[in-house]
Amino acid sequence: MKTALTIAGSDSSGGAGIQADLKAMTLNGVFAMSAITALTAQNTTGVTDIMDVSPEFLNAELDAIFTDIYPDAIKIGMVSDKELIIAIAEKLVAYDAKNIVLDPVMVATSGAKLLKDDAIATLKEKLIPLADLITPNIPEAEILANTKIVDDEDMEMAAQKIYQDFGVNVLLKGGHAINDANDFLLVDGKEIWINGNRIDNDNTHGTGCTLSSAIAANLAKGKSLEEAVRLAKKYLEGALKDGLDLGKGSGPMNHAFDIKDEYKK
């Protein structure tokens, strides 16, 4: 069985973070492992508290994983602290990690910055160049490319700038703010539009986590980068179409929408 590792924060409500990552990886056919960067107290209405782990503890988590069950792919989610970013980068290099998918979580849906400027600078310098693919949304791509994005042409130009500046493949997620969930993929200089279906569902908590984890799972199974993205996007659409409705805010998706019924009864 192929294996995948998520390096991210915990979401106590189970809709995003490592909880979403583990579900998505499992449902996409790989054995999922986690290295937790932070504990969060959150639910569908927001985050009330965050407690980062120490760099020493994160190092111990990563050593424990890489020296025993070596991951075939890695997904990295939100890492809010500069020293934790450095620790991750050093371990990825030391263990010659493969198939790294980085979801550069820097901006909340509300537009608020989630990372301090020094953490963003360290992410750019240390971690993004190690990734095989990064999956920014529009606000995050605007920061990375230092440009405003208002249409499809802007998406293409921003992805090209990120690709050139950091030497990393880019999946720039469009979403309803720009188009009907059409994403722009730039792989080794090849431009690919991956069209999506607009799904009428306000419960979208954890979509970014889920997509990047599904991509990592597909890479672990040996899929090409383009195929991994297409399959992951199809999986995400299925989870959204299921119509799960939990919580008082923007709720989670049903990651297990395609699971067999035998053990659910």
Stockholm file with secondary structure:
# STOCKHOLM 1.0

chainA/1-265         MKTALTIAGSDSSGGAGIQADLKAMTLNGVFAMSAITALTAQNTTGVTDIMDVSPEFLNAELDAIFTDIYPDAIKIGMVSDKELIIAIAEKLVAYDAKNIVLDPVMVATSGAKLLKDDAIATLKEKLIPLADLITPNIPEAEILANTKIVDDEDMEMAAQKIYQDFGVNVLLKGGHAINDANDFLLVDGKEIWINGNRIDNDNTHGTGCTLSSAIAANLAKGKSLEEAVRLAKKYLEGALKDGLDLGKGSGPMNHAFDIKDEYKK
#=GR chainA/1-265 SS CCEEEEEEEEETTSSSHHHHHHHHHHHTTSEEEEEEEEEEEEETTEEEEEEECCHHHHHHHHHHHHTTSCCSEEEECCCCCHHHHHHHHHHHHHTTCCSEEECCCCBCTTSCBCSCHHHHHHIIIIIGGGCSEECCCHHHHHHHHTSCCCSHHHHHHHHHHHHHHHCCEEEECCCTTTSSSCEEEEETTEEEEECCCCCCCSCCBTHHHHHHHHHHHHHHTTCCHHHHHHHHHHHHHHHHHTCCCCSSSSCBCCTTTTCCSTTTC
#=GC SS_cons         CCEEEEEEEEETTSSSHHHHHHHHHHHTTSEEEEEEEEEEEEETTEEEEEEECCHHHHHHHHHHHHTTSCCSEEEECCCCCHHHHHHHHHHHHHTTCCSEEECCCCBCTTSCBCSCHHHHHHIIIIIGGGCSEECCCHHHHHHHHTSCCCSHHHHHHHHHHHHHHHCCEEEECCCTTTSSSCEEEEETTEEEEECCCCCCCSCCBTHHHHHHHHHHHHHHTTCCHHHHHHHHHHHHHHHHHTCCCCSSSSCBCCTTTTCCSTTTC
//
